[in-house]
Structures are given as C-alpha cells and as structure tokens.
Amino acid sequence: MTMVLEMSGDHLPQLPLHYTEAEPHNDIPVHDPAYTIREEPLGTAKQIRIILIGAGASGLNMVRTLRLNLTNYELAVYEKNDEVGGTWYENRYPGVRCDVPSHNYQFSWRPNPPWTNFFSPADEIQEYLCRICDEECMRDVIKTSHRVLSARWTEAKGIWRLNVQDLKTGEEFEDYANFLLDASGILNNWAWPDIPNLQDFQGTLVHTANWPKDFDHTDKTVAVIGNGSSGVQLVPEIQPVVTRMYHLLRTPTWVLPPRVPTMIAMGNAKDILGKIDMDEKENFSDKTKAHFQQDPDFYRSFVKGIEREVNGSFPIVLTDGKAQAFARAKVAEYMTAMLGGDETLCKKLIPDFPLGCRRMTPAPRYLQSVVQPNVDVVTEGIKRIVPEGIELVSGQVLKVDAIICATGFDVSFCPRFPLKGRNGNLQDIWREETPKAYMSCAVPGLPNYFTFMGPNGPIGHGGVFTLTEHIARYVTGVIKKCQTEGIKAIAPSQAVVDDYFEHIQSFMPRTAWASSCRSWFKRGKETGPVVALHPGSRIHFFHMLERFRGEDWEYVYDNARQNRFEYLGNGFSTKELDPSIDSTWYLDMTGEAMP
C-alpha cells in the first residue's frame, strides 16, 4: 500500500523570505562546470618512474614485489658495489656468517633446502642472492658501480632529482623519479673507530667489513678491537694461527650457548630438530639435505618450527619478566663454565646489564678461544695509536703487526648523501635531532620517499629477508594507491610521527634495549633513545603493517583542484575491462574473516 500525505495550504512549510527557485539549498553541492570526468576506468595506473638505491636482499626483493604488483612504471636500481648482495658481498672476514638460522634467512618465495650449515656462511648467502638475481632476470634494471650523490625534492613537479656517479668512469649525471626507495641498508656503511692517530700505525690496519683479500694473519701478533657480532666470529677463526692476540673490548657482551642444543633443551623445537642430522660444527648431513629436498612437507614443517622459535624470543628482552631472569642466569652460567671459572675473565666478559641490551649473538668457540695462552683480553681504554701499535691509557704500548678493527658500522641513521625534502637536508636534521620515522619506512617532509630498516625498524628481531618482504608489500601498496588515485605526493604528517615516537619512547624502558650499556641500538651510546629497534615483537611489526592508515598521511593531488574522487573515472573498472582479470572474483569470496 502506498500512502499519500495530503497537506492543506495552511500546513505547508514556511519558506524563508529570501528563497527563490533559482537558489539551491545550502546543503546541496553545486556542480562546478570546471570539473570534468576523467575518461579512464577506475584502477587505471598513471606512468611513474621509480629509483631504488641498493641491490642487497631488500633491493632484490623490492624489484620482484614491484614487478608482481605494479604496471606502467619504469625502474632503475643504483648499487654502489660492482656486484649485488649488499652486506654479504662486502663482508669477507674469516668466520663471517649469519646469526639467524639459515632456513629462516631466505625469501619465503625462494626456499633453499640445500643450505650447508644451521648458520649460513657469508659466501653461501651471497651465492643465493646472485642466483636469485640471475634467475629472476633482474640485472637489466640494476646498474652496479653507481653511487647516488644527492637527491632533492621538487615540489612543483612532484619528483625527486638525483645526482648519480658512475664509479668506474667517474662520470656524474642527473636522473629523476616520482618515487625514491632507499634500500642501502643499515649494517653495511662501515666506519673506522674514533681512536686518536689511527692512521699513524705503520703495520697493517684492517676493518672486518673491508677485509683485504691478500691479508695473511698467520704467525703475526695482532690486536682485535671490538667484541660485537664481527669480533666474536673473527677471534676463534684466527686465534689458532696467530702468534699472539690482544683482544681489546670496551663493553662486555652476552655470549649465547649453542642454539641447537638450547632449542632442544627448551623443548620448543625438540621434535623437529630431533629428526635433523648435523655434525659438531652444525653442518647438515647429506641425508638431511636430501630429506629437505625430497619431502616438501617435512621441509616446510622444519622452517616453520624454527621460525616460531625465532619469533618467540621477544619476552626475553622484557626486563621485568621471568623469561629475562631465567635466560640471564642460564647464559651467565654457560659463560662462567666456558671461561673455566676464571674470575678475572668472568669479570671482564660477563655483563652486569640485562640480556639483550647489546645484540645477542651466537659465538661458537669464542669463549674457548679467549682462554687460550696466546690471547690477552684487554679492557683498559685506548689512549691513541702509535706507529708500532696501541698505547693504552696507562701508557703501556701493545706492539703488534696488525690492528683489526671489528668496530662495526655507522649507525647514526643519517642518510649517506644530501637528501633535501620540504624541510631541508635530512642529514642536518638527524644530526641535530633523534631520527624519527613512520613505522620505520617513511619520513615527514620527504614525499614519495621510503626506506628499509629506517629508525626503529625490527633489525634485531630475526631474519631480515622476511622483514623486508613485509615492508616491500606495504610500500608497493602505497605507490599503487598514488598511481591509481591521482596522488602526486604523499608523506606521513609530522604530528603522526611525533605521536608514534612518543609511543616508542614510552614503551622502550620496558626492554633491555633501553638499559645502560654501549650499543648500536642507541647509536653507539650508553644511554639515550633506542633508535634501531621496533617497539614490540616481530609478529607485532608484521601485524602493524597489514593495514594502510590513510589518515596518517598528507596528500597532494595531480589535479590542482584536488577533487579526490577524480580517479573514479568514467564509470567502468579495469577489473571488468582487462581480460586477464577475473571479472567475477567476488563470487570466490566466501565471507572469510579479514586478517
């Protein structure tokens, strides 16, 4: 039944005295004749150019992610080295290997069953990356031996202008990009230690991250400065063949028991590890490698089991938790045993700060090496370098043939080249202020700029390969949004990043990372903001990146009039016009829960 409401003239609503038929209601928008429909279907991607800096693990994965998800784009990759691989190409010191289990230090999309060891050596990881580059036909977009010298944002055109140098010819040239992606990495910009008169030394001066191919340390008296990840790997490799070693360290570090026996003892991965054959050096047997290759289900269960173990370590760094207290006691007990109960060495090498304040590193044979008669552990400060060796604060001179600096990298997070955005050069800003980023991958005032493992990224949370896959998908999603929705420039707002930073700094005191110890997590300082790590677990980071929070970003549109719905176009969708797309995809959606 249809009801018709009749109203007499006496009951008609009273119109304002100024009302005329020519005037619209105030709440009804007026069509602007200057606005015209974009005669393209919804989903049309505009042409863009992308420049990617770095062809290590993050860079190679980014190339693949872009290829799988974007259309109508150009890509150029600039890599400063003469080969891809990043840190695994550069680091060649004796004993260098990954401290994350091999089968969890690989791309999820490219499993590698035949890893030789539970912890992969550098040359094997480098070979894996080069093989992927070749098999995925990536070299056509990668220019090796090319270094980006500077980049500046041009607001009017919405592009980055770059100066690039061909390191083989010395030629410099300009390039441009709509989007600039920085995958140059955090742990491959090595730096000499800040020690007076370092270059006065007349013997051989070596940095672990720039190891000379022809350097022979056999039968020499050497000094190894540093006990971070590089130092604890190097010392046991060269100790048996040097005449004498002075191992100089400024801060003690927690040295973890062997990982495989620990995992078995803790029971978390006991079942799967019980089916794996390894020798005393944790090399996989031929039988196990064959099993991995021939039984995909078994291999998958092994990878996932170890991944759960890696992901489950976060509670240890929570300083007030039971996991921290238990683990710290067990590690101290292990270190004491490996040092033979030597009180002097225990005092020098076992920290009094929480476990995890410095990066926790597996170090097979390190503690056994430092108790050998040809090793002196020196904790006295270095006054300066003299031609014949190292002068300590006491005035004692350690005469050596070679000084090996296992002193790490520049972890200031300052860009390696002038990076000029809306607010000036980010190098200058981050030298003066604590580096702040949005979810580690974007920076206020730097439109269309994304970075991998930037400030407060999860660099210490487990395998980088899987981390970079999540970041790449997130960044690619933002680029696609801009490409298909008429957005010329996008950047996180300063207010949002300030809020995010406030959360980080409020959370970090819960963790060992914020404790008082000298660590690259705090840019090499004993105290201060934790800049290098994510405020949460590894899974927490993955979960955080699942959804794009559009409200956190500032937009500039291609059309100056900025009708944000111009991208809706002519009423059709690319999903119905592109024959390669299933136009009835929605019938396959069975109402499953959203992630």
C-alpha positions as CSV (number, residue, x, y, z in Angstrom):
1,M,0.0,0.0,0.0
2,T,1.2,3.5,-0.9
3,M,0.3,6.3,1.5
4,V,-0.2,9.8,0.1
5,L,0.1,12.6,2.6
6,E,-2.1,15.5,1.7
7,M,-1.4,18.8,3.2
8,S,-3.6,21.9,3.1
9,G,-2.2,25.3,2.3
10,D,-2.4,26.1,6.0
11,H,0.0,23.3,6.8
12,L,2.6,23.9,4.1
13,P,6.1,24.5,5.4
14,Q,7.0,28.1,5.5
15,L,9.9,29.1,3.1
16,P,12.4,31.7,4.0
17,L,11.5,35.1,2.7
18,H,14.7,35.2,0.6
19,Y,14.1,31.9,-1.0
20,T,13.7,31.7,-4.8
21,E,13.6,28.8,-7.1
22,A,16.9,29.8,-8.6
23,E,18.7,29.3,-5.3
24,P,19.8,25.9,-4.2
25,H,19.6,24.6,-0.7
26,N,22.8,25.4,1.2
27,D,23.4,21.7,1.9
28,I,23.2,20.6,-1.8
29,P,26.6,20.9,-3.5
30,V,26.8,22.9,-6.7
31,H,28.3,21.3,-9.8
32,D,31.4,23.1,-10.8
33,P,31.5,23.3,-14.5
34,A,35.3,23.4,-14.4
35,Y,35.4,19.8,-13.2
36,T,35.4,17.2,-15.9
37,I,35.1,13.5,-15.7
38,R,38.4,11.6,-16.2
39,E,37.7,9.5,-19.2
40,E,39.5,6.4,-17.9
41,P,38.2,3.4,-15.9
42,L,38.7,3.0,-12.2
43,G,42.1,1.4,-11.5
44,T,44.0,3.0,-14.3
45,A,47.6,3.4,-13.3
46,K,49.5,6.5,-14.4
47,Q,53.0,6.2,-15.7
48,I,55.6,6.7,-13.0
49,R,59.4,6.3,-12.6
50,I,60.9,4.6,-9.5
51,I,64.5,4.7,-8.4
52,L,65.7,2.1,-5.9
53,I,69.0,2.5,-4.1
54,G,70.8,-0.7,-3.2
55,A,70.8,-4.3,-4.6
56,G,71.1,-6.3,-1.4
57,A,68.4,-8.5,0.0
58,S,65.9,-5.6,0.4
59,G,66.6,-4.2,-3.0
60,L,66.3,-7.6,-4.9
61,N,63.0,-8.4,-3.1
62,M,61.7,-4.9,-3.9
63,V,62.3,-5.4,-7.6
64,R,60.3,-8.6,-7.6
65,T,57.5,-7.1,-5.5
66,L,57.1,-4.2,-7.9
67,R,57.0,-6.5,-10.9
68,L,54.3,-8.6,-9.3
69,N,52.0,-5.7,-8.3
70,L,52.5,-2.6,-10.5
71,T,52.1,-1.8,-14.1
72,N,53.0,1.2,-16.2
73,Y,56.2,2.1,-14.4
74,E,60.0,2.4,-15.1
75,L,62.6,1.2,-12.6
76,A,66.3,1.9,-12.2
77,V,68.4,0.4,-9.4
78,Y,71.7,2.0,-8.4
79,E,74.1,-0.2,-6.5
80,K,77.5,1.2,-5.3
81,N,79.3,-2.2,-5.4
82,D,80.3,-4.0,-8.5
83,E,78.0,-6.9,-7.6
84,V,74.7,-7.4,-6.0
85,G,74.4,-8.8,-2.4
86,G,75.0,-5.8,-0.2
87,T,76.5,-6.7,3.2
88,W,77.0,-10.3,2.1
89,Y,79.1,-9.2,-0.8
90,E,81.1,-6.7,1.3
91,N,81.9,-8.8,4.4
92,R,84.6,-11.4,3.9
93,Y,86.4,-11.6,7.2
94,P,87.3,-15.1,8.5
95,G,84.3,-16.7,10.2
96,V,81.7,-14.3,8.9
97,R,78.2,-15.9,8.9
98,C,74.6,-15.1,9.6
99,D,73.4,-15.4,13.3
100,V,69.9,-16.3,12.2
101,P,69.2,-19.9,11.2
102,S,69.8,-20.5,7.5
103,H,66.4,-21.8,6.5
104,N,64.8,-18.7,8.1
105,Y,67.3,-16.3,6.5
106,Q,65.8,-16.7,3.0
107,F,62.9,-15.3,1.0
108,S,59.6,-17.1,1.6
109,W,59.2,-17.2,-2.2
110,R,62.6,-18.8,-2.8
111,P,63.2,-21.6,-0.3
112,N,66.8,-23.1,-0.4
113,P,66.7,-26.6,1.0
114,P,70.5,-27.3,0.4
115,W,71.9,-24.8,3.0
116,T,75.0,-26.5,4.3
117,N,75.0,-25.2,7.9
118,F,72.5,-24.3,10.5
119,F,74.0,-20.8,10.3
120,S,74.9,-19.9,6.7
121,P,78.4,-18.6,5.9
122,A,78.5,-15.3,4.0
123,D,79.7,-16.7,0.7
124,E,76.7,-19.1,0.6
125,I,74.3,-16.3,1.2
126,Q,75.9,-14.2,-1.4
127,E,75.7,-17.0,-3.9
128,Y,72.0,-17.4,-3.1
129,L,71.3,-13.7,-3.7
130,C,73.3,-13.7,-7.0
131,R,71.4,-16.8,-8.2
132,I,68.1,-15.2,-7.5
133,C,69.1,-12.0,-9.3
134,D,70.0,-14.1,-12.4
135,E,67.1,-16.5,-12.3
136,E,64.6,-13.6,-11.8
137,C,66.3,-11.7,-14.7
138,M,66.8,-8.6,-12.5
139,R,70.2,-7.4,-13.9
140,D,68.5,-5.5,-16.7
141,V,67.3,-2.8,-14.2
142,I,70.4,-2.8,-11.9
143,K,73.3,-0.5,-12.5
144,T,76.2,-1.7,-10.4
145,S,79.2,0.6,-9.5
146,H,76.8,3.6,-9.4
147,R,76.5,5.8,-6.3
148,V,73.8,8.3,-5.6
149,L,75.5,11.5,-4.6
150,S,72.4,13.6,-3.7
151,A,68.7,13.8,-4.0
152,R,66.3,16.8,-3.8
153,W,62.5,17.0,-3.9
154,T,60.9,19.3,-6.5
155,E,57.5,20.3,-5.2
156,A,56.1,21.8,-8.3
157,K,56.7,18.7,-10.5
158,G,56.4,16.1,-7.7
159,I,59.6,14.4,-8.5
160,W,63.0,13.6,-6.9
161,R,66.0,14.9,-8.8
162,L,69.2,12.9,-8.2
163,N,72.9,13.2,-8.9
164,V,74.5,9.9,-9.6
165,Q,78.1,8.9,-10.3
166,D,79.4,6.0,-12.4
167,L,82.2,4.8,-10.1
168,K,84.0,3.1,-13.0
169,T,84.2,6.1,-15.3
170,G,83.8,8.9,-12.7
171,E,81.1,10.4,-14.8
172,E,78.3,12.2,-13.0
173,F,74.8,12.6,-14.4
174,E,71.2,13.5,-13.3
175,D,68.2,11.3,-13.0
176,Y,64.7,11.7,-11.7
177,A,62.0,9.7,-10.0
178,N,58.4,10.0,-8.9
179,F,59.3,7.6,-6.0
180,L,62.6,7.2,-4.3
181,L,63.2,3.9,-2.4
182,D,66.3,3.6,-0.2
183,A,67.4,0.0,0.3
184,S,71.0,0.9,1.0
185,G,70.9,-0.9,4.4
186,I,72.0,-0.1,7.9
187,L,74.8,-2.5,8.6
188,N,77.0,-2.1,5.5
189,N,78.3,1.5,5.9
190,W,81.5,0.6,7.8
191,A,83.4,3.1,9.8
192,W,86.8,3.3,11.4
193,P,86.7,3.7,15.2
194,D,87.2,7.1,16.7
195,I,90.7,6.5,18.1
196,P,93.3,9.2,18.0
197,N,96.1,8.9,15.5
198,L,94.7,5.7,14.0
199,Q,96.3,6.3,10.6
200,D,99.8,6.7,12.3
201,F,100.1,2.9,12.6
202,Q,102.9,1.5,10.4
203,G,101.7,-2.1,10.4
204,T,98.6,-3.5,8.7
205,L,95.4,-1.7,9.5
206,V,92.2,-3.7,8.7
207,H,88.5,-3.3,9.1
208,T,86.4,-6.5,9.2
209,A,84.0,-5.0,6.8
210,N,86.7,-4.3,4.3
211,W,88.9,-7.4,4.6
212,P,91.8,-7.4,2.2
213,K,92.0,-10.5,0.0
214,D,95.7,-10.7,0.4
215,F,95.9,-10.2,4.2
216,D,97.7,-13.1,5.9
217,H,97.5,-13.1,9.7
218,T,99.3,-16.3,10.2
219,D,102.2,-16.2,12.8
220,K,101.6,-12.5,13.5
221,T,100.9,-10.5,16.6
222,V,97.5,-8.9,16.2
223,A,95.1,-6.7,18.0
224,V,91.4,-7.3,17.6
225,I,89.4,-4.3,18.7
226,G,85.7,-5.0,19.4
227,N,83.5,-7.8,20.6
228,G,80.3,-7.3,18.7
229,S,79.0,-9.7,16.1
230,S,82.1,-9.4,13.9
231,G,84.6,-9.6,16.7
232,V,83.2,-12.8,18.3
233,Q,83.1,-14.5,14.9
234,L,86.6,-13.5,13.9
235,V,88.5,-14.2,17.2
236,P,88.1,-18.0,17.2
237,E,88.9,-18.2,13.5
238,I,92.3,-16.6,13.7
239,Q,93.3,-17.4,17.3
240,P,94.8,-20.8,16.5
241,V,97.2,-19.5,13.8
242,V,98.4,-16.1,15.2
243,T,101.4,-15.8,17.4
244,R,99.7,-13.5,19.9
245,M,96.4,-11.8,20.1
246,Y,95.4,-8.7,22.1
247,H,91.6,-8.7,22.2
248,L,90.5,-5.2,23.2
249,L,87.0,-4.5,24.3
250,R,85.2,-1.6,25.8
251,T,81.9,-3.2,26.9
252,P,81.3,-6.9,27.8
253,T,78.7,-8.8,25.8
254,W,76.4,-11.7,26.4
255,V,77.6,-14.8,24.5
256,L,74.8,-17.3,24.0
257,P,75.1,-21.0,24.3
258,P,74.9,-23.1,21.1
259,R,71.5,-22.5,19.6
260,V,70.6,-26.1,18.6
261,P,71.2,-27.8,21.9
262,T,69.4,-24.9,23.6
263,M,66.4,-25.3,21.4
264,I,66.3,-29.0,22.1
265,A,66.7,-28.5,25.8
266,M,64.0,-25.9,26.0
267,G,61.7,-28.3,24.1
268,N,60.1,-25.7,21.8
269,A,61.7,-27.2,18.6
270,K,62.7,-30.5,20.1
271,D,60.6,-32.7,17.9
272,I,61.6,-31.3,14.6
273,L,65.3,-30.9,15.5
274,G,65.3,-34.5,16.6
275,K,64.8,-35.5,13.0
276,I,67.8,-33.4,11.7
277,D,71.3,-34.8,11.3
278,M,74.2,-32.3,12.0
279,D,77.9,-32.7,12.9
280,E,79.6,-31.0,15.8
281,K,80.0,-27.8,13.6
282,E,76.3,-27.8,12.8
283,N,76.8,-28.8,9.2
284,F,73.8,-30.6,7.8
285,S,74.4,-34.2,6.7
286,D,73.8,-35.2,3.1
287,K,70.9,-37.3,4.3
288,T,69.2,-34.3,5.9
289,K,69.7,-32.1,2.9
290,A,68.3,-34.8,0.7
291,H,65.3,-35.2,3.0
292,F,64.7,-31.4,2.8
293,Q,64.7,-31.5,-1.0
294,Q,62.7,-34.7,-1.4
295,D,60.0,-34.1,1.2
296,P,58.5,-30.5,0.9
297,D,56.1,-31.1,3.8
298,F,58.9,-32.1,6.1
299,Y,61.0,-29.1,4.9
300,R,58.1,-26.8,5.5
301,S,57.5,-28.0,9.0
302,F,61.1,-27.6,9.8
303,V,61.2,-24.0,8.5
304,K,58.0,-23.1,10.4
305,G,59.2,-24.7,13.6
306,I,62.4,-22.8,13.7
307,E,60.6,-19.6,12.7
308,R,58.3,-19.9,15.7
309,E,61.4,-20.4,17.8
310,V,63.0,-17.2,16.4
311,N,59.8,-15.2,16.8
312,G,59.4,-16.4,20.4
313,S,62.5,-14.7,21.8
314,F,60.9,-11.3,22.4
315,P,59.8,-12.0,26.0
316,I,63.5,-12.4,26.9
317,V,64.2,-8.6,26.4
318,L,61.3,-7.6,28.7
319,T,63.4,-6.6,31.8
320,D,60.8,-7.4,34.4
321,G,59.7,-10.7,33.0
322,K,60.5,-14.2,34.2
323,A,62.0,-15.1,30.8
324,Q,64.7,-12.4,31.2
325,A,65.7,-13.6,34.6
326,F,65.8,-17.2,33.7
327,A,67.7,-16.7,30.4
328,R,70.2,-14.3,32.0
329,A,71.0,-16.8,34.8
330,K,71.5,-19.6,32.3
331,V,73.7,-17.6,29.9
332,A,75.9,-16.4,32.8
333,E,76.2,-20.0,34.0
334,Y,77.2,-21.1,30.5
335,M,79.8,-18.3,30.1
336,T,81.3,-19.0,33.5
337,A,81.7,-22.6,32.6
338,M,83.3,-21.8,29.2
339,L,85.7,-19.4,30.9
340,G,86.8,-22.2,33.3
341,G,85.6,-20.1,36.2
342,D,88.5,-17.7,35.8
343,E,87.4,-14.8,38.0
344,T,89.4,-12.2,36.1
345,L,88.0,-13.2,32.7
346,C,84.5,-13.6,34.1
347,K,84.6,-10.0,35.4
348,K,85.8,-8.7,32.1
349,L,83.5,-10.6,29.8
350,I,80.2,-11.3,31.7
351,P,78.0,-8.2,31.6
352,D,76.1,-6.7,34.6
353,F,73.4,-5.3,32.3
354,P,70.3,-7.1,31.1
355,L,70.5,-9.8,28.5
356,G,69.7,-8.1,25.2
357,C,71.0,-4.7,25.9
358,R,73.5,-5.4,23.2
359,R,72.7,-7.7,20.3
360,M,72.6,-11.3,21.5
361,T,75.0,-13.2,19.3
362,P,75.7,-16.9,18.9
363,A,79.5,-17.2,19.1
364,P,80.7,-20.8,18.8
365,R,84.2,-21.3,20.2
366,Y,84.7,-17.6,21.1
367,L,84.9,-18.1,24.9
368,Q,87.0,-21.2,24.4
369,S,89.4,-19.1,22.3
370,V,89.9,-16.2,24.8
371,V,91.1,-18.5,27.5
372,Q,94.0,-19.8,25.3
373,P,97.5,-18.8,26.4
374,N,98.2,-16.7,23.2
375,V,95.2,-14.4,23.9
376,D,95.2,-11.4,26.3
377,V,91.8,-9.8,26.9
378,V,92.3,-6.1,27.4
379,T,89.6,-3.9,28.9
380,E,91.8,-0.8,29.6
381,G,91.0,2.2,27.5
382,I,93.0,3.1,24.4
383,K,94.8,6.4,24.6
384,R,96.0,6.5,21.0
385,I,97.6,4.6,18.1
386,V,101.3,4.9,17.8
387,P,103.5,3.7,14.8
388,E,104.3,0.4,16.5
389,G,100.9,-0.4,17.9
390,I,98.4,0.7,20.6
391,E,99.1,2.9,23.6
392,L,96.8,2.3,26.5
393,V,95.6,4.9,29.0
394,S,98.2,3.6,31.5
395,G,101.0,4.3,29.0
396,Q,101.6,0.7,28.1
397,V,102.2,0.1,24.4
398,L,101.0,-3.1,22.8
399,K,103.3,-3.8,19.9
400,V,101.6,-5.5,17.1
401,D,102.0,-6.4,13.4
402,A,98.3,-5.8,12.6
403,I,95.3,-3.9,14.1
404,I,92.0,-5.4,13.1
405,C,89.0,-3.2,13.8
406,A,85.9,-5.2,14.4
407,T,84.1,-2.0,15.3
408,G,81.0,-2.1,13.2
409,F,79.2,0.5,11.1
410,D,77.9,4.0,11.0
411,V,74.5,3.5,12.7
412,S,73.6,7.2,13.0
413,F,70.8,6.6,10.5
414,C,71.8,9.9,8.8
415,P,71.5,9.5,5.0
416,R,74.8,8.9,3.2
417,F,74.1,11.7,0.8
418,P,72.3,15.0,1.0
419,L,68.6,14.2,1.0
420,K,66.7,17.5,0.7
421,G,63.0,17.5,1.2
422,R,60.4,20.1,2.2
423,N,62.2,20.8,5.5
424,G,65.8,20.9,4.3
425,N,68.6,18.3,4.3
426,L,67.7,15.3,6.4
427,Q,71.4,14.8,7.1
428,D,71.4,18.1,9.0
429,I,68.1,17.4,10.8
430,W,69.0,14.0,12.0
431,R,72.5,15.1,13.2
432,E,70.8,17.6,15.5
433,E,67.7,15.6,16.4
434,T,66.8,12.0,17.2
435,P,65.9,10.3,13.9
436,K,62.2,9.7,13.7
437,A,60.3,7.8,11.0
438,Y,56.8,6.5,10.4
439,M,56.8,2.7,11.0
440,S,60.5,2.8,10.1
441,C,59.9,3.3,6.4
442,A,58.7,6.9,5.7
443,V,59.8,10.4,6.9
444,P,57.8,13.6,7.3
445,G,58.7,16.3,4.8
446,L,60.1,13.7,2.3
447,P,57.2,13.0,-0.1
448,N,57.3,9.7,-2.1
449,Y,60.4,8.5,-0.2
450,F,60.5,5.1,1.5
451,T,63.3,3.4,3.3
452,F,64.1,-0.1,4.5
453,M,65.1,-0.7,8.2
454,G,65.0,3.0,9.0
455,P,64.7,4.4,12.5
456,N,63.0,1.9,14.9
457,G,62.8,-0.9,12.4
458,P,62.9,-4.5,13.5
459,I,66.6,-5.1,12.6
460,G,67.3,-7.1,15.7
461,H,64.2,-9.2,15.7
462,G,65.1,-12.0,13.4
463,G,65.7,-12.8,9.7
464,V,65.8,-9.7,7.5
465,F,64.6,-11.5,4.4
466,T,61.1,-12.0,5.7
467,L,61.0,-8.5,7.3
468,T,61.9,-6.9,4.0
469,E,59.1,-8.8,2.2
470,H,56.5,-7.2,4.5
471,I,58.0,-3.7,4.1
472,A,58.1,-4.1,0.3
473,R,54.5,-5.1,0.1
474,Y,53.5,-2.2,2.3
475,V,55.5,0.4,0.3
476,T,54.3,-1.1,-3.0
477,G,50.7,-0.7,-1.8
478,V,51.2,3.0,-1.1
479,I,52.8,3.5,-4.5
480,K,49.9,1.7,-6.2
481,K,47.4,3.9,-4.3
482,C,49.2,7.0,-5.6
483,Q,49.5,5.6,-9.1
484,T,45.7,4.8,-9.4
485,E,44.1,7.5,-7.3
486,G,45.7,10.7,-8.8
487,I,48.1,11.4,-5.9
488,K,51.2,13.3,-6.9
489,A,52.9,13.3,-3.4
490,I,52.4,11.5,-0.2
491,A,54.2,11.8,3.1
492,P,53.4,11.0,6.8
493,S,52.4,14.0,8.8
494,Q,54.8,15.4,11.4
495,A,52.1,15.2,14.1
496,V,51.6,11.5,13.5
497,V,55.3,10.7,13.6
498,D,55.6,12.6,16.8
499,D,52.8,10.5,18.3
500,Y,54.5,7.3,17.1
501,F,57.8,8.4,18.5
502,E,56.1,9.2,21.9
503,H,54.8,5.7,22.0
504,I,58.2,4.2,21.2
505,Q,59.9,6.2,23.9
506,S,57.2,5.3,26.4
507,F,57.5,1.6,25.6
508,M,61.3,1.1,25.4
509,P,62.0,1.4,29.1
510,R,60.2,-2.0,29.4
511,T,63.0,-3.6,27.4
512,A,66.7,-4.5,27.9
513,W,67.4,-2.4,24.8
514,A,67.0,0.8,26.8
515,S,69.3,-0.3,29.7
516,S,72.6,1.3,30.3
517,C,75.2,-0.2,28.0
518,R,77.0,1.0,24.9
519,S,75.1,-0.4,21.9
520,W,74.4,0.5,18.3
521,F,70.7,0.2,19.2
522,K,71.3,3.6,20.8
523,R,73.6,4.9,18.1
524,G,76.7,3.7,19.9
525,K,75.8,5.5,23.2
526,E,75.4,4.0,26.7
527,T,72.1,5.8,27.3
528,G,69.6,7.7,25.2
529,P,66.7,6.9,22.9
530,V,66.6,3.4,21.3
531,V,66.7,4.3,17.6
532,A,67.4,1.0,15.9
533,L,64.6,-1.3,17.1
534,H,60.9,-1.7,16.8
535,P,58.8,-1.3,20.0
536,G,57.4,-4.8,20.0
537,S,57.8,-8.3,18.8
538,R,58.5,-9.4,15.2
539,I,54.9,-10.5,14.8
540,H,53.8,-7.2,16.2
541,F,55.7,-5.4,13.4
542,F,54.1,-7.7,10.7
543,H,50.6,-7.0,12.2
544,M,51.2,-3.3,12.3
545,L,51.9,-3.2,8.5
546,E,48.9,-5.2,7.5
547,R,46.7,-2.1,7.0
548,F,47.5,1.2,5.4
549,R,46.4,4.0,7.8
550,G,45.4,6.7,5.2
551,E,44.5,9.1,7.9
552,D,48.2,9.4,8.9
553,W,49.3,10.8,5.6
554,E,49.3,14.1,3.8
555,Y,48.4,14.2,0.1
556,V,49.0,16.4,-2.9
557,Y,46.8,15.5,-5.9
558,D,47.8,15.6,-9.6
559,N,44.9,17.9,-10.3
560,A,45.4,21.3,-8.6
561,R,41.7,21.5,-7.9
562,Q,42.1,18.4,-5.8
563,N,38.9,16.5,-6.3
564,R,40.0,13.4,-4.6
565,F,37.4,11.3,-6.4
566,E,38.6,12.2,-9.9
567,Y,40.2,8.7,-10.0
568,L,36.8,7.1,-10.1
569,G,36.8,8.0,-13.8
570,N,34.2,7.1,-16.5
571,G,32.2,4.6,-14.5
572,F,33.9,1.5,-15.7
573,S,36.5,-0.6,-13.8
574,T,39.8,-2.1,-15.1
575,K,38.5,-5.3,-13.4
576,E,35.8,-5.6,-16.0
577,L,37.8,-4.3,-19.0
578,D,41.0,-6.2,-18.5
579,P,40.6,-9.7,-20.0
580,S,43.4,-11.1,-17.8
581,I,41.3,-10.3,-14.6
582,D,38.5,-12.5,-13.4
583,S,35.6,-10.1,-13.5
584,T,33.5,-12.3,-11.1
585,W,36.3,-12.6,-8.5
586,Y,33.7,-11.6,-5.8
587,L,32.0,-15.0,-6.2
588,D,35.1,-16.6,-4.8
589,M,34.9,-14.6,-1.6
590,T,33.2,-16.9,0.9
591,G,32.9,-14.4,3.7
592,E,36.2,-15.4,5.4
593,A,37.4,-13.3,8.2
594,M,39.6,-10.3,7.4
595,P,43.3,-10.6,8.6
